Structure formats: structure tokens, C-alpha cells
Amino acid sequence: MRLRTIPVLVFVIAAVAGLGAWTDRPKVVTDAPPVVAATKPWNAIVKVTRRGRPLSGYRAVVTLTGPRGTERVQAKDLGGGRYSFRVKLPYGGFYTYTVLLADHVVGRGSVYAVPR
């Protein structure tokens, strides 16, 4: 009887640990305009929380991919889990961005730069 309960106990503990790790993802809220004029700077603020608590003090990098290539921008830590970045979009078209926090992708989005 004891030999059957040990594998069941190990399975239950592994399932609880796996579920806890899966639900512990950071929540990302981006405050940025979805449309901006080309050649104008695009300012965005990203708020990152986990279980309602702000994630501050991490190295945040924003990778922007557009019609003419990819650009990486270091985000500035504003405190309280908020990060700010400013990017000049030189050409018109669609740009996609990825927010990396401590080398983990925490958010994605897109912005459209209206050509002149």
C-alpha cells in the first residue's frame, strides 16, 4: 500500500508546483499611442506587475522591428514597476515591439507610423 501512495504523492506535488509556476506570469500594461507620425518620437510607458506587486529594478529592453530593420532600446526605470522608452520611428509603416524584462519576454505589441 505504501508503494502506491508515494508515486501519487510525488505526482500531486509536481502538479501543484507546475500550476503555481504557470499562473505566476507577469502582467504587462502598455500606455502608448497605437499611431504616431513618422519622424516623430514615440513615447511609451510599460507597467509590469506580478500578483499585483510592481516589478522594479530589472533591466528592460524594447526591441522594435520595422520596415527597415530592428532596433533595441534600453527602457528607463521610473520606479513602481513602470518603465519608459522613447523611440524615433524614421519611416512610415507598421512596427512591432517586444518588451524584455530580465531577458524574458513580458509583452508584445504593434504601432503604426503614418508616413509624411
N, CA, C and O atoms as a MOPAC input file, in Angstrom:
PM7 MOZYME 1SCF
protein

 N      0.80800 1    -1.19000 1     0.00000 1
 C      0.00000 1     0.00000 1     0.00000 1
 C      0.86100 1     1.26700 1     0.00000 1
 O      0.53300 1     2.25000 1    -0.66500 1
 N      1.94400 1     1.23400 1     0.73900 1
 C      2.82600 1     2.38700 1     0.82700 1
 C      3.50100 1     2.66400 1    -0.51400 1
 O      3.73300 1     3.82600 1    -0.84400 1
 N      3.82100 1     1.63500 1    -1.29300 1
 C      4.47400 1     1.82400 1    -2.58400 1
 C      3.57200 1     2.53000 1    -3.58100 1
 O      4.08000 1     3.17500 1    -4.49800 1
 N      2.28000 1     2.43600 1    -3.44200 1
 C      1.36100 1     3.11500 1    -4.35600 1
 C      1.16900 1     4.58400 1    -3.97500 1
 O      0.97800 1     5.42900 1    -4.85000 1
 N      1.21800 1     4.88500 1    -2.71400 1
 C      0.94600 1     6.26900 1    -2.29900 1
 C      2.11000 1     7.20900 1    -2.56400 1
 O      1.89500 1     8.40200 1    -2.77700 1
 N      3.33100 1     6.70400 1    -2.55700 1
 C      4.48400 1     7.57600 1    -2.79000 1
 C      4.47300 1     8.16800 1    -4.20200 1
 O      4.64700 1     9.38000 1    -4.33400 1
 N      4.27800 1     7.37400 1    -5.26900 1
 C      4.21100 1     7.99400 1    -6.60600 1
 C      3.03000 1     8.94800 1    -6.76000 1
 O      3.14000 1     9.96000 1    -7.45300 1
 N      1.91000 1     8.63800 1    -6.12600 1
 C      0.76200 1     9.53600 1    -6.20200 1
 C      1.07800 1    10.85100 1    -5.50100 1
 O      0.72200 1    11.91800 1    -6.00200 1
 N      1.73200 1    10.79100 1    -4.36100 1
 C      2.11300 1    11.98600 1    -3.63000 1
 C      3.10100 1    12.83900 1    -4.44000 1
 O      2.97400 1    14.06200 1    -4.48200 1
 N      4.07000 1    12.20200 1    -5.07200 1
 C      5.03200 1    12.92100 1    -5.90800 1
 C      4.31900 1    13.58100 1    -7.08400 1
 O      4.63700 1    14.71700 1    -7.43500 1
 N      3.37600 1    12.90000 1    -7.68900 1
 C      2.62200 1    13.45700 1    -8.81800 1
 C      1.79500 1    14.66500 1    -8.37700 1
 O      1.75400 1    15.66900 1    -9.08700 1
 N      1.14500 1    14.58700 1    -7.23500 1
 C      0.33200 1    15.70200 1    -6.74900 1
 C      1.20500 1    16.91800 1    -6.44800 1
 O      0.82800 1    18.04300 1    -6.77800 1
 N      2.35600 1    16.71100 1    -5.83300 1
 C      3.26100 1    17.83200 1    -5.53600 1
 C      3.78100 1    18.45900 1    -6.82800 1
 O      3.85800 1    19.68400 1    -6.92700 1
 N      4.13500 1    17.64900 1    -7.81100 1
 C      4.61400 1    18.17600 1    -9.09300 1
 C      3.51500 1    18.94700 1    -9.81400 1
 O      3.79200 1    19.97100 1   -10.43800 1
 N      2.28000 1    18.47600 1    -9.74000 1
 C      1.17000 1    19.16800 1   -10.39900 1
 C      0.91300 1    20.53000 1    -9.75200 1
 O      0.67900 1    21.51500 1   -10.45200 1
 N      0.95600 1    20.58600 1    -8.43400 1
 C      0.74000 1    21.85900 1    -7.73900 1
 C      1.86800 1    22.83700 1    -8.05600 1
 O      1.60800 1    24.01900 1    -8.28200 1
 N      3.11100 1    22.36800 1    -8.07600 1
 C      4.24500 1    23.23800 1    -8.39400 1
 C      4.16700 1    23.72900 1    -9.83300 1
 O      4.44800 1    24.89700 1   -10.10300 1
 N      3.79100 1    22.86000 1   -10.75500 1
 C      3.66100 1    23.26100 1   -12.15700 1
 C      2.55200 1    24.27500 1   -12.36100 1
 O      2.71700 1    25.22700 1   -13.12300 1
 N      1.43300 1    24.08700 1   -11.69700 1
 C      0.32400 1    25.03700 1   -11.81300 1
 C      0.69800 1    26.38400 1   -11.22100 1
 O      0.34100 1    27.42500 1   -11.77300 1
 N      1.41000 1    26.37700 1   -10.10500 1
 C      1.84800 1    27.63100 1    -9.48500 1
 C      2.80600 1    28.40000 1   -10.36900 1
 O      2.71800 1    29.62500 1   -10.46000 1
 N      3.71800 1    27.70100 1   -11.01900 1
 C      4.67300 1    28.36500 1   -11.91600 1
 C      3.97400 1    28.90400 1   -13.15800 1
 O      4.36100 1    29.95300 1   -13.67400 1
 N      2.95900 1    28.20900 1   -13.64000 1
 C      2.25100 1    28.63300 1   -14.84500 1
 C      1.41600 1    29.88400 1   -14.59000 1
 O      1.30100 1    30.73400 1   -15.47200 1
 N      0.83600 1    30.01100 1   -13.41000 1
 C     -0.03100 1    31.15300 1   -13.12100 1
 C      0.73700 1    32.35000 1   -12.58800 1
 O      0.12800 1    33.38600 1   -12.32300 1
 N      2.03800 1    32.24900 1   -12.42100 1
 C      2.83900 1    33.32300 1   -11.84800 1
 C      3.49500 1    34.19400 1   -12.91500 1
 O      4.59800 1    34.70100 1   -12.71100 1
 N      2.83000 1    34.36600 1   -14.03900 1
 C      3.37700 1    35.20300 1   -15.10300 1
 C      3.18800 1    36.68300 1   -14.78500 1
 O      2.22200 1    37.05500 1   -14.11700 1
 N      4.09800 1    37.52600 1   -15.25600 1
 C      3.92100 1    38.96400 1   -15.02200 1
 C      2.81500 1    39.53000 1   -15.91400 1
 O      2.59100 1    39.06300 1   -17.03000 1
 N      2.14000 1    40.53600 1   -15.39500 1
 C      1.09000 1    41.23400 1   -16.14400 1
 C      1.68100 1    42.54000 1   -16.66500 1
 O      2.32900 1    43.27600 1   -15.92100 1
 N      1.45600 1    42.82000 1   -17.94100 1
 C      2.04400 1    43.99600 1   -18.58600 1
 C      0.92800 1    44.87900 1   -19.12700 1
 O      0.04100 1    44.41200 1   -19.84100 1
 N      0.98200 1    46.16300 1   -18.77700 1
 C      0.04400 1    47.15200 1   -19.30500 1
 C      0.86700 1    48.22600 1   -19.99900 1
 O      1.72900 1    48.84900 1   -19.38000 1
 N      0.60200 1    48.44600 1   -21.29200 1
 C      1.34900 1    49.42500 1   -22.07800 1
 C      0.49500 1    50.67300 1   -22.28500 1
 O     -0.63800 1    50.59100 1   -22.76000 1
 N      1.04600 1    51.81500 1   -21.92700 1
 C      0.38100 1    53.09200 1   -22.14200 1
 C      1.12900 1    53.80800 1   -23.26400 1
 O      2.07400 1    54.55800 1   -23.02100 1
 N      0.68600 1    53.55900 1   -24.49500 1
 C      1.35300 1    54.14600 1   -25.65700 1
 C      0.33000 1    54.33800 1   -26.76600 1
 O     -0.59200 1    53.53500 1   -26.90900 1
 N      0.48700 1    55.39700 1   -27.55000 1
 C     -0.42900 1    55.57700 1   -28.67400 1
 C     -0.15800 1    54.53100 1   -29.75800 1
 O      1.00100 1    54.25000 1   -30.06300 1
 N     -1.21300 1    53.94900 1   -30.34300 1
 C     -1.00500 1    52.93500 1   -31.37800 1
 C     -0.61500 1    53.52300 1   -32.73700 1
 O     -0.15300 1    52.80000 1   -33.61900 1
 N     -0.80400 1    54.84300 1   -32.90300 1
 C     -0.46800 1    55.51200 1   -34.17000 1
 C      0.36000 1    56.75000 1   -33.84800 1
 O      0.03800 1    57.50700 1   -32.93300 1
 N      1.43400 1    56.94500 1   -34.61700 1
 C      2.30700 1    58.10000 1   -34.43100 1
 C      2.78400 1    58.56200 1   -35.80800 1
 O      2.87100 1    57.76700 1   -36.74400 1
 N      3.08700 1    59.83800 1   -35.91800 1
 C      3.60300 1    60.35800 1   -37.18400 1
 C      5.05200 1    59.92100 1   -37.36500 1
 O      5.83000 1    59.91800 1   -36.41200 1
 N      5.40600 1    59.55500 1   -38.58300 1
 C      6.79000 1    59.15700 1   -38.86600 1
 C      7.71400 1    60.33800 1   -38.61200 1
 O      7.30900 1    61.49200 1   -38.75500 1
 N      8.91600 1    60.06100 1   -38.24900 1
 C      9.98800 1    61.00100 1   -37.88800 1
 C      9.73300 1    61.70600 1   -36.55000 1
 O     10.52900 1    62.55200 1   -36.14200 1
 N      8.64300 1    61.37200 1   -35.86600 1
 C      8.37300 1    61.92300 1   -34.54000 1
 C      8.70500 1    60.85300 1   -33.50000 1
 O      8.58400 1    59.66200 1   -33.78600 1
 N      9.11700 1    61.25500 1   -32.31100 1
 C      9.41400 1    60.24800 1   -31.28800 1
 C      8.13200 1    59.59200 1   -30.77000 1
 O      7.08500 1    60.23000 1   -30.66300 1
 N      8.24500 1    58.32400 1   -30.45700 1
 C      7.13800 1    57.54800 1   -29.89800 1
 C      7.46700 1    57.26800 1   -28.44500 1
 O      8.42500 1    56.55300 1   -28.15000 1
 N      6.68700 1    57.82300 1   -27.53900 1
 C      6.90700 1    57.66700 1   -26.10700 1
 C      5.92500 1    56.62700 1   -25.57100 1
 O      4.73800 1    56.65800 1   -25.89400 1
 N      6.41800 1    55.72900 1   -24.76900 1
 C      5.55500 1    54.70200 1   -24.18800 1
 C      5.98100 1    54.42800 1   -22.75500 1
 O      7.15800 1    54.52400 1   -22.40600 1
 N      5.00000 1    54.08600 1   -21.93900 1
 C      5.24700 1    53.67100 1   -20.56300 1
 C      4.65500 1    52.28800 1   -20.39400 1
 O      3.49900 1    52.04400 1   -20.73700 1
 N      5.46400 1    51.38300 1   -19.86000 1
 C      5.05100 1    49.99700 1   -19.65000 1
 C      5.03600 1    49.74100 1   -18.15400 1
 O      6.02100 1    50.00200 1   -17.46200 1
 N      3.91500 1    49.23100 1   -17.65600 1
 C      3.81200 1    48.88300 1   -16.24200 1
 C      3.79700 1    47.36600 1   -16.12000 1
 O      2.97800 1    46.69100 1   -16.74400 1
 N      4.72200 1    46.83000 1   -15.30000 1
 C      4.87100 1    45.38600 1   -15.14000 1
 C      4.61000 1    45.02900 1   -13.68200 1
 O      5.25100 1    45.56700 1   -12.77800 1
 N      3.65300 1    44.10700 1   -13.45700 1
 C      3.33600 1    43.64300 1   -12.11300 1
 C      3.27300 1    42.11700 1   -12.10000 1
 O      3.06100 1    41.47100 1   -13.12600 1
 N      3.46100 1    41.57700 1   -10.92200 1
 C      3.27600 1    40.13800 1   -10.71700 1
 C      2.51800 1    39.98000 1    -9.40500 1
 O      2.96800 1    40.44000 1    -8.35600 1
 N      1.37600 1    39.33100 1    -9.47500 1
 C      0.48500 1    39.14800 1    -8.32400 1
 C      0.12700 1    40.47800 1    -7.68200 1
 O     -0.01600 1    40.56800 1    -6.46300 1
 N     -0.01900 1    41.52000 1    -8.51000 1
 C     -0.39600 1    42.83500 1    -8.02600 1
 C      0.74300 1    43.67300 1    -7.49100 1
 O      0.53200 1    44.82500 1    -7.11300 1
 N      1.93900 1    43.12800 1    -7.44900 1
 C      3.09200 1    43.87200 1    -6.93900 1
 C      3.96100 1    44.33000 1    -8.10500 1
 O      4.20800 1    43.55900 1    -9.03300 1
 N      4.42900 1    45.58600 1    -8.06800 1
 C      5.24600 1    46.08700 1    -9.17700 1
 C      6.60900 1    45.40900 1    -9.23100 1
 O      7.20700 1    45.10100 1    -8.20000 1
 N      7.08600 1    45.18300 1   -10.44800 1
 C      8.42400 1    44.62600 1   -10.67300 1
 C      9.35500 1    45.76400 1   -11.07700 1
 O      9.33000 1    46.21300 1   -12.22300 1
 N     10.15800 1    46.21800 1   -10.15700 1
 C     11.09400 1    47.31100 1   -10.42100 1
 C     12.52300 1    46.82300 1   -10.26400 1
 O     12.78500 1    45.79300 1    -9.64400 1
 N     13.44200 1    47.59100 1   -10.84400 1
 C     14.85200 1    47.29300 1   -10.67800 1
 C     15.41900 1    46.29400 1   -11.66600 1
 O     16.56300 1    45.86500 1   -11.52000 1
 N     14.65300 1    45.92200 1   -12.65400 1
 C     15.13900 1    44.99200 1   -13.67100 1
 C     15.63200 1    45.76900 1   -14.88700 1
 O     15.29100 1    46.93800 1   -15.06700 1
 N     16.42700 1    45.11900 1   -15.70900 1
 C     16.90000 1    45.72100 1   -16.95600 1
 C     15.84500 1    45.44700 1   -18.02100 1
 O     15.62300 1    44.29800 1   -18.40300 1
 N     15.20600 1    46.49300 1   -18.49200 1
 C     14.16100 1    46.36300 1   -19.50200 1
 C     14.69700 1    46.82900 1   -20.85300 1
 O     15.29600 1    47.90000 1   -20.95600 1
 N     14.48000 1    46.02400 1   -21.87700 1
 C     14.92200 1    46.33800 1   -23.23600 1
 C     13.72500 1    46.17300 1   -24.16100 1
 O     12.98500 1    45.19400 1   -24.07300 1
 N     13.54900 1    47.14300 1   -25.04700 1
 C     12.47800 1    47.08600 1   -26.03100 1
 C     13.11300 1    46.86400 1   -27.40100 1
 O     13.98500 1    47.62500 1   -27.81900 1
 N     12.67100 1    45.82300 1   -28.09100 1
 C     13.13900 1    45.52000 1   -29.43900 1
 C     12.04800 1    45.91600 1   -30.42100 1
 O     10.93100 1    45.40200 1   -30.35400 1
 N     12.36500 1    46.82200 1   -31.32300 1
 C     11.41800 1    47.32500 1   -32.30800 1
 C     11.82300 1    46.81500 1   -33.68100 1
 O     12.96200 1    47.00500 1   -34.10600 1
 N     10.90000 1    46.17100 1   -34.37300 1
 C     11.15400 1    45.66100 1   -35.72100 1
 C     10.22100 1    46.38000 1   -36.68200 1
 O      9.00300 1    46.37900 1   -36.50300 1
 N     10.80700 1    46.99500 1   -37.70500 1
 C     10.01800 1    47.76800 1   -38.65200 1
 C     10.38400 1    47.46800 1   -40.08200 1
 O     11.04600 1    46.47000 1   -40.36800 1
 N      9.94900 1    48.34200 1   -40.99100 1
 C     10.17500 1    48.10900 1   -42.41100 1
 C     11.65300 1    48.11300 1   -42.81300 1
 O     12.01400 1    47.51300 1   -43.82500 1
 N     12.50000 1    48.77100 1   -42.04600 1
 C     13.91000 1    48.87600 1   -42.43200 1
 C     14.87400 1    48.22100 1   -41.45500 1
 O     16.07100 1    48.50400 1   -41.49000 1
 N     14.37100 1    47.34500 1   -40.58000 1
 C     15.28600 1    46.65400 1   -39.68100 1
 C     14.81500 1    46.60900 1   -38.24500 1
 O     13.66000 1    46.89900 1   -37.93400 1
 N     15.73500 1    46.24100 1   -37.38300 1
 C     15.44800 1    46.05000 1   -35.96700 1
 C     16.29100 1    47.01100 1   -35.13300 1
 O     17.45400 1    47.26700 1   -35.44200 1
 N     15.68400 1    47.53600 1   -34.07100 1
 C     16.36800 1    48.46200 1   -33.17700 1
 C     16.07400 1    48.04800 1   -31.73700 1
 O     14.93700 1    47.72400 1   -31.39300 1
 N     17.11400 1    48.06400 1   -30.90000 1
 C     16.96200 1    47.74100 1   -29.47900 1
 C     17.15900 1    49.02100 1   -28.67200 1
 O     18.11200 1    49.76800 1   -28.89300 1
 N     16.24200 1    49.26100 1   -27.73100 1
 C     16.27500 1    50.47100 1   -26.92700 1
 C     16.21300 1    50.07200 1   -25.45500 1
 O     15.38200 1    49.25500 1   -25.05700 1
 N     17.10100 1    50.65500 1   -24.65300 1
 C     17.09000 1    50.42600 1   -23.20800 1
 C     15.97400 1    51.26700 1   -22.59500 1
 O     15.93000 1    52.47800 1   -22.81100 1
 N     15.07900 1    50.65200 1   -21.84100 1
 C     13.99500 1    51.38200 1   -21.18600 1
 C     14.49800 1    51.96200 1   -19.86700 1
 O     15.38000 1    51.39500 1   -19.22200 1
 N     13.93300 1    53.08300 1   -19.48100 1
 C     14.32700 1    53.76300 1   -18.24900 1
 C     13.37100 1    53.35600 1   -17.13000 1
 O     12.15300 1    53.41400 1   -17.29800 1
 N     13.92500 1    52.94400 1   -15.98600 1
 C     13.12800 1    52.53100 1   -14.83300 1
 C     12.61000 1    53.77700 1   -14.11500 1
 O     13.39200 1    54.59600 1   -13.63200 1
 N     11.28100 1    53.91200 1   -14.05000 1
 C     10.67100 1    55.05600 1   -13.38300 1
 C     10.29900 1    54.74200 1   -11.93900 1
 O      9.89600 1    55.63700 1   -11.19700 1
 N     10.42800 1    53.49100 1   -11.53500 1
 C     10.03200 1    53.07400 1   -10.19600 1
 C      8.58100 1    52.63100 1   -10.18000 1
 O      7.80300 1    53.00800 1   -11.05600 1
 N      8.22200 1    51.84900 1    -9.20800 1
 C      6.83900 1    51.38600 1    -9.10100 1
 C      6.45500 1    50.42100 1   -10.21000 1
 O      5.27400 1    50.29800 1   -10.53800 1
 N      7.42500 1    49.73900 1   -10.79100 1
 C      7.13600 1    48.78600 1   -11.86300 1
 C      6.88800 1    49.42500 1   -13.21200 1
 O      6.44700 1    48.75000 1   -14.14200 1
 N      7.16300 1    50.71400 1   -13.33900 1
 C      6.93900 1    51.42200 1   -14.59700 1
 C      8.26100 1    51.64800 1   -15.30800 1
 O      9.26200 1    52.00900 1   -14.68900 1
 N      8.25100 1    51.43400 1   -16.60900 1
 C      9.42500 1    51.63000 1   -17.45600 1
 C      9.01900 1    52.51300 1   -18.62100 1
 O      7.93300 1    52.36200 1   -19.17900 1
 N      9.90800 1    53.44600 1   -18.98800 1
 C      9.62700 1    54.38600 1   -20.06200 1
 C     10.65300 1    54.21200 1   -21.17300 1
 O     11.83800 1    53.99600 1   -20.91800 1
 N     10.17900 1    54.30900 1   -22.39900 1
 C     11.11300 1    54.31100 1   -23.51900 1
 C     10.62900 1    55.28300 1   -24.58400 1
 O      9.43600 1    55.54600 1   -24.73100 1
 N     11.60000 1    55.80200 1   -25.31800 1
 C     11.33700 1    56.78400 1   -26.37400 1
 C     12.10400 1    56.34900 1   -27.61000 1
 O     13.31700 1    56.14500 1   -27.56900 1
 N     11.37800 1    56.21100 1   -28.70400 1
 C     11.96900 1    55.72900 1   -29.95100 1
 C     11.52900 1    56.65400 1   -31.07900 1
 O     10.36200 1    57.03600 1   -31.16400 1
 N     12.46900 1    57.00400 1   -31.93500 1
 C     12.13900 1    57.78000 1   -33.12800 1
 C     11.89500 1    56.79300 1   -34.26500 1
 O     12.77500 1    56.01300 1   -34.62600 1
 N     10.69800 1    56.83900 1   -34.82000 1
 C     10.34000 1    55.96600 1   -35.93400 1
 C     10.61700 1    56.72200 1   -37.22900 1
 O      9.82100 1    57.57400 1   -37.62300 1
 N     11.73800 1    56.42500 1   -37.90100 1
 C     12.15900 1    57.25500 1   -39.03500 1
 C     11.33800 1    57.06100 1   -40.30900 1
 O     11.28200 1    57.96300 1   -41.14600 1
 N     10.70400 1    55.90500 1   -40.46800 1
 C      9.97500 1    55.60800 1   -41.70400 1
 C      8.53400 1    55.24100 1   -41.37600 1
 O      8.22900 1    54.78200 1   -40.27500 1
 N      7.67000 1    55.44900 1   -42.33400 1
 C      6.27700 1    55.06900 1   -42.16200 1
 C      6.11300 1    53.56400 1   -42.29700 1
 O      6.90400 1    52.89700 1   -42.96400 1
 N      5.07400 1    53.03600 1   -41.65400 1
 C      4.77500 1    51.61600 1   -41.74800 1
 C      4.46500 1    51.01900 1   -40.38300 1
 O      4.41100 1    51.71800 1   -39.37200 1
 N      4.26400 1    49.70900 1   -40.38400 1
 C      3.95600 1    49.00800 1   -39.15300 1
 C      5.23600 1    48.58100 1   -38.44600 1
 O      6.17400 1    48.09400 1   -39.07800 1
 N      5.26300 1    48.76500 1   -37.14900 1
 C      6.37300 1    48.34900 1   -36.29900 1
 C      5.81600 1    47.41200 1   -35.22300 1
 O      4.73300 1    47.64500 1   -34.68600 1
 N      6.54400 1    46.38300 1   -34.92400 1
 C      6.18800 1    45.51500 1   -33.81000 1
 C      7.25600 1    45.66800 1   -32.73300 1
 O      8.43800 1    45.83800 1   -33.03100 1
 N      6.82400 1    45.60600 1   -31.49200 1
 C      7.78200 1    45.73500 1   -30.40000 1
 C      7.62800 1    44.57200 1   -29.42600 1
 O      6.55100 1    43.99900 1   -29.26200 1
 N      8.74400 1    44.25200 1   -28.79400 1
 C      8.80100 1    43.20900 1   -27.78200 1
 C      9.48100 1    43.79500 1   -26.55500 1
 O     10.55400 1    44.38900 1   -26.66100 1
 N      8.86600 1    43.63200 1   -25.40100 1
 C      9.43000 1    44.12700 1   -24.14900 1
 C     10.09600 1    42.95600 1   -23.42800 1
 O      9.44800 1    41.96600 1   -23.09100 1
 N     11.40400 1    43.09000 1   -23.19900 1
 C     12.17200 1    42.08300 1   -22.46500 1
 C     12.48100 1    42.61800 1   -21.07600 1
 O     13.00200 1    43.72400 1   -20.93000 1
 N     12.16100 1    41.84000 1   -20.07100 1
 C     12.45500 1    42.22000 1   -18.69100 1
 C     13.27900 1    41.10400 1   -18.08000 1
 O     12.78700 1    39.99100 1   -17.89700 1
 N     14.52900 1    41.39800 1   -17.76500 1
 C     15.46200 1    40.40500 1   -17.21800 1
 C     15.57400 1    39.21100 1   -18.17500 1
 O     15.52900 1    38.05600 1   -17.75200 1
 N     15.71900 1    39.50700 1   -19.45700 1
 C     15.89400 1    38.51700 1   -20.51700 1
 C     14.69900 1    37.58800 1   -20.70300 1
 O     14.86100 1    36.49600 1   -21.24700 1
 N     13.50700 1    37.98700 1   -20.27100 1
 C     12.27800 1    37.23700 1   -20.50600 1
 C     11.29100 1    38.13700 1   -21.23600 1
 O     11.13100 1    39.30400 1   -20.87900 1
 N     10.63600 1    37.60500 1   -22.24800 1
 C      9.64000 1    38.37500 1   -22.99000 1
 C      8.39800 1    38.51500 1   -22.11100 1
 O      7.77900 1    37.52100 1   -21.73200 1
 N      8.03800 1    39.77000 1   -21.78800 1
 C      6.87300 1    40.00700 1   -20.94700 1
 C      5.74400 1    40.69400 1   -21.70500 1
 O      4.61600 1    40.73700 1   -21.21200 1
 N      6.01500 1    41.22800 1   -22.88000 1
 C      4.96200 1    41.89400 1   -23.62700 1
 C      5.31600 1    42.09300 1   -25.08000 1
 O      6.48500 1    42.17300 1   -25.45700 1
 N      4.26800 1    42.17200 1   -25.89000 1
 C      4.41300 1    42.41100 1   -27.32800 1
 C      3.31700 1    43.36300 1   -27.77300 1
 O      2.27600 1    43.47600 1   -27.12600 1
 N      3.55800 1    44.03900 1   -28.87000 1
 C      2.54900 1    44.93600 1   -29.40400 1
 C      2.96900 1    45.47700 1   -30.75900 1
 O      3.99300 1    45.07900 1   -31.31400 1
 N      2.16700 1    46.38400 1   -31.27800 1
 C      2.48500 1    46.98200 1   -32.57300 1
 C      2.08100 1    48.45000 1   -32.56400 1
 O      1.21400 1    48.88100 1   -31.80300 1
 N      2.73700 1    49.19300 1   -33.43200 1
 C      2.46500 1    50.61700 1   -33.60000 1
 C      2.56400 1    50.92100 1   -35.09000 1
 O      3.33800 1    50.29800 1   -35.81800 1
 N      1.77000 1    51.88700 1   -35.52700 1
 C      1.79300 1    52.28600 1   -36.93200 1
 C      2.33300 1    53.71200 1   -37.03000 1
 O      1.82900 1    54.61900 1   -36.36700 1
 N      3.34700 1    53.90100 1   -37.85100 1
 C      3.91500 1    55.21700 1   -38.11400 1
 C      3.34000 1    55.72600 1   -39.44000 1
 O      3.55500 1    55.12200 1   -40.49100 1
 N      2.61900 1    56.82300 1   -39.37900 1
 C      1.99400 1    57.39400 1   -40.56700 1
 C      3.06200 1    58.09400 1   -41.39200 1
 O      3.75400 1    58.97100 1   -40.87400 1
 N      3.21500 1    57.72800 1   -42.67000 1
 C      4.21600 1    58.39700 1   -43.49900 1
 C      3.86800 1    59.86800 1   -43.71800 1
 O      2.71000 1    60.27200 1   -43.61600 1
 N      4.88500 1    60.64600 1   -44.01600 1
 C      4.67500 1    62.08000 1   -44.26300 1
 C      3.82700 1    62.34000 1   -45.43900 1
 O      3.56500 1    63.49700 1   -45.76700 1

